Amino acid sequence: MQNNKTILDQVEQASKIVGSVAVPLLVALFGWLIQQQLASQTVSRDYVQLAVSILKEPKKEDDQQLREWAVELLNRHAPIKLGESVSQKLQAGDILLPNSNRVESSVQFDIVIKQWFTALDSGKYNEAWELAGDTSTYPLDLFIKTYKQEYVKYGKSRGRVLTSIQPDPQADYPQAVKYNFVSNFENTGPVNEFVTLSPTASGIKVVRHSYSIRR
């Protein structure tokens, strides 16, 4: 019996020693992993900024491969991928990204677009309504009824491809920007989908959303 107690005491003592060594090591390991993740995010952000700086400048004779790299990098990190046509035009220098003083707004526009589609596609119409431009003239109950009917008509979304972005100034929204998509729905197949966003007093909002069947 005494021998068994001695063995248990030794096991307990050994476990305390192992614990005293292992816990700091685990804390250090998790701390290192977090630092590595933060460092990776910082590097990714810096590379995206570099890609944007390349694609907002006019094309030069010797920068074709550099522009292709920049477009590929943006598509890898963008919440909504660039369509093939937009990618090719950026690579060729036929279109340019906004100047640096508009890049932050462009990123914010992309975030709102993603939130808008995520809310609609998941049936969270109240969340989408909060992103709409003038909710005072578009009551929540009417908004929900309208979009429920649209999704019954078109069916579930099967994905979207961004085809172009263009200024779309309107009387009430002179800084509006229009995003054009080719969208696939289960009931209709490919559909042209248009979303116009604009800065407002309460942030960037969706001020127009429409569809047209592709012929």
C-alpha positions as CSV (number, residue, x, y, z in Angstrom):
1,M,0.0,0.0,0.0
2,Q,2.9,2.3,0.9
3,N,4.5,1.5,-2.4
4,N,1.3,2.4,-4.3
5,K,1.1,5.8,-2.5
6,T,4.7,6.5,-3.3
7,I,4.1,5.8,-7.0
8,L,1.0,8.0,-7.0
9,D,2.9,10.8,-5.3
10,Q,5.6,10.5,-7.9
11,V,3.1,10.6,-10.8
12,E,1.4,13.7,-9.3
13,Q,4.7,15.4,-8.8
14,A,5.7,14.6,-12.4
15,S,2.4,15.9,-13.8
16,K,2.9,19.2,-12.0
17,I,6.3,19.5,-13.4
18,V,5.1,18.7,-16.9
19,G,2.2,21.2,-16.5
20,S,4.4,23.9,-15.2
21,V,6.5,23.5,-18.4
22,A,3.8,22.8,-20.9
23,V,1.4,25.7,-20.1
24,P,4.0,28.5,-20.8
25,L,5.0,26.7,-24.0
26,L,1.4,26.5,-25.1
27,V,0.8,30.2,-24.3
28,A,3.9,31.1,-26.2
29,L,2.8,28.9,-29.2
30,F,-0.6,30.4,-29.4
31,G,0.9,33.9,-29.1
32,W,3.3,33.1,-31.9
33,L,0.4,31.8,-34.1
34,I,-1.6,35.0,-33.5
35,Q,1.4,37.1,-34.4
36,Q,1.9,35.2,-37.6
37,Q,-1.7,35.6,-38.6
38,L,-1.6,39.3,-37.9
39,A,1.7,39.6,-39.9
40,S,0.1,37.7,-42.8
41,Q,-2.9,40.0,-42.8
42,T,-0.6,43.1,-42.8
43,V,1.4,41.7,-45.7
44,S,-1.8,40.9,-47.7
45,R,-3.1,44.5,-47.1
46,D,0.2,46.0,-48.2
47,Y,0.2,43.9,-51.4
48,V,-3.4,44.9,-52.1
49,Q,-2.4,48.6,-51.7
50,L,0.5,48.0,-54.1
51,A,-1.8,46.3,-56.7
52,V,-4.3,49.2,-56.4
53,S,-1.5,51.8,-56.9
54,I,-0.4,49.9,-60.1
55,L,-3.9,49.7,-61.6
56,K,-4.9,53.3,-61.0
57,E,-2.0,54.5,-63.2
58,P,-2.0,54.6,-67.0
59,K,-0.5,51.5,-68.7
60,K,3.2,51.7,-69.6
61,E,4.9,49.7,-72.4
62,D,6.7,47.4,-70.1
63,D,4.2,46.8,-67.3
64,Q,1.9,44.2,-68.8
65,Q,2.9,41.3,-66.6
66,L,2.9,43.6,-63.5
67,R,-0.7,44.6,-64.3
68,E,-1.8,41.0,-64.7
69,W,-0.2,40.2,-61.4
70,A,-2.0,43.1,-59.7
71,V,-5.4,42.0,-61.1
72,E,-4.9,38.4,-60.0
73,L,-3.9,39.7,-56.5
74,L,-7.1,41.9,-56.2
75,N,-9.3,39.0,-57.3
76,R,-7.7,36.8,-54.7
77,H,-8.6,39.2,-51.9
78,A,-11.7,41.0,-53.1
79,P,-15.0,40.1,-51.5
80,I,-16.6,40.2,-55.0
81,K,-14.4,38.9,-57.8
82,L,-13.9,41.1,-60.9
83,G,-15.6,39.8,-64.0
84,E,-13.4,38.6,-66.9
85,S,-14.2,41.7,-69.0
86,V,-13.3,44.1,-66.2
87,S,-10.1,42.1,-65.4
88,Q,-9.0,42.2,-69.1
89,K,-9.7,45.9,-69.4
90,L,-7.7,46.6,-66.2
91,Q,-4.8,44.5,-67.5
92,A,-4.9,46.3,-70.9
93,G,-5.1,49.7,-69.2
94,D,-8.4,50.4,-71.0
95,I,-9.9,51.3,-67.5
96,L,-8.2,52.4,-64.3
97,L,-9.0,52.0,-60.7
98,P,-10.1,55.2,-58.8
99,N,-7.4,57.5,-57.6
100,S,-6.1,57.0,-54.1
101,N,-8.5,59.5,-52.5
102,R,-11.4,57.3,-53.7
103,V,-10.0,53.8,-53.0
104,E,-11.3,53.8,-49.4
105,S,-14.8,54.7,-50.6
106,S,-14.6,51.9,-53.3
107,V,-13.7,49.4,-50.6
108,Q,-16.6,50.5,-48.5
109,F,-18.9,50.3,-51.5
110,D,-17.8,46.7,-52.0
111,I,-18.5,45.8,-48.4
112,V,-22.0,47.2,-48.6
113,I,-22.6,45.3,-51.9
114,K,-21.6,42.1,-50.2
115,Q,-23.7,42.7,-47.2
116,W,-26.7,43.6,-49.4
117,F,-26.5,40.4,-51.4
118,T,-25.8,38.2,-48.4
119,A,-28.9,39.6,-46.6
120,L,-31.2,39.2,-49.6
121,D,-29.9,35.7,-50.7
122,S,-30.4,34.4,-47.1
123,G,-33.9,35.9,-46.8
124,K,-32.9,38.4,-44.1
125,Y,-34.9,41.2,-45.8
126,N,-34.9,43.4,-42.7
127,E,-31.1,43.6,-42.7
128,A,-31.1,44.5,-46.4
129,W,-33.8,47.2,-45.8
130,E,-31.4,48.8,-43.3
131,L,-28.9,49.2,-46.2
132,A,-31.4,50.8,-48.5
133,G,-31.2,54.5,-49.3
134,D,-34.5,56.1,-48.3
135,T,-36.3,53.8,-46.0
136,S,-38.7,56.6,-45.1
137,T,-40.4,56.2,-48.5
138,Y,-40.0,52.4,-48.6
139,P,-41.6,50.9,-45.5
140,L,-40.2,47.6,-44.2
141,D,-43.3,45.6,-44.9
142,L,-43.5,46.7,-48.5
143,F,-39.8,46.1,-48.9
144,I,-40.1,42.5,-47.6
145,K,-43.2,41.8,-49.7
146,T,-41.4,43.1,-52.9
147,Y,-38.3,41.0,-52.4
148,K,-40.1,37.9,-51.4
149,Q,-42.0,38.1,-54.7
150,E,-38.7,38.7,-56.6
151,Y,-37.1,35.6,-55.1
152,V,-40.2,33.5,-55.8
153,K,-40.0,34.7,-59.4
154,Y,-36.2,34.3,-59.9
155,G,-35.5,31.5,-57.4
156,K,-32.3,31.1,-55.3
157,S,-29.2,32.8,-56.4
158,R,-26.4,30.6,-57.8
159,G,-23.7,33.3,-58.0
160,R,-22.9,36.6,-59.6
161,V,-20.1,38.0,-61.7
162,L,-19.2,41.7,-61.7
163,T,-19.0,43.0,-65.3
164,S,-18.6,46.7,-64.9
165,I,-18.6,49.7,-62.5
166,Q,-19.6,53.1,-63.7
167,P,-20.6,56.5,-62.3
168,D,-24.4,56.9,-62.1
169,P,-25.1,60.4,-60.9
170,Q,-28.7,61.1,-60.1
171,A,-30.6,64.2,-58.9
172,D,-30.6,63.1,-55.2
173,Y,-27.4,61.2,-55.4
174,P,-24.7,63.0,-57.5
175,Q,-21.9,60.6,-56.3
176,A,-23.8,57.4,-57.0
177,V,-21.9,54.4,-58.5
178,K,-23.6,51.6,-60.5
179,Y,-22.4,48.0,-60.2
180,N,-23.5,45.7,-63.1
181,F,-23.6,41.9,-62.6
182,V,-24.5,38.8,-64.6
183,S,-26.3,36.8,-62.0
184,N,-27.5,33.2,-62.1
185,F,-30.9,32.2,-60.5
186,E,-32.3,28.7,-60.4
187,N,-35.6,29.7,-62.2
188,T,-34.4,32.0,-64.9
189,G,-30.7,31.4,-65.6
190,P,-28.5,34.4,-66.3
191,V,-29.9,37.8,-65.5
192,N,-28.5,41.3,-65.7
193,E,-28.6,42.7,-62.2
194,F,-27.9,46.4,-61.4
195,V,-27.1,47.9,-58.0
196,T,-26.5,51.6,-57.5
197,L,-24.9,52.8,-54.3
198,S,-24.3,56.3,-53.0
199,P,-22.8,58.1,-50.0
200,T,-25.6,59.5,-47.8
201,A,-25.9,61.2,-44.5
202,S,-26.2,57.8,-42.8
203,G,-23.4,56.1,-44.7
204,I,-23.2,54.3,-48.1
205,K,-26.6,53.0,-49.1
206,V,-28.2,51.0,-51.9
207,V,-30.3,53.5,-53.8
208,R,-31.4,51.4,-56.7
209,H,-31.6,47.7,-57.5
210,S,-33.1,46.2,-60.6
211,Y,-33.0,43.1,-62.9
212,S,-33.4,42.4,-66.6
213,I,-33.6,39.0,-68.2
214,R,-30.8,38.4,-70.7
215,R,-32.0,37.8,-74.2
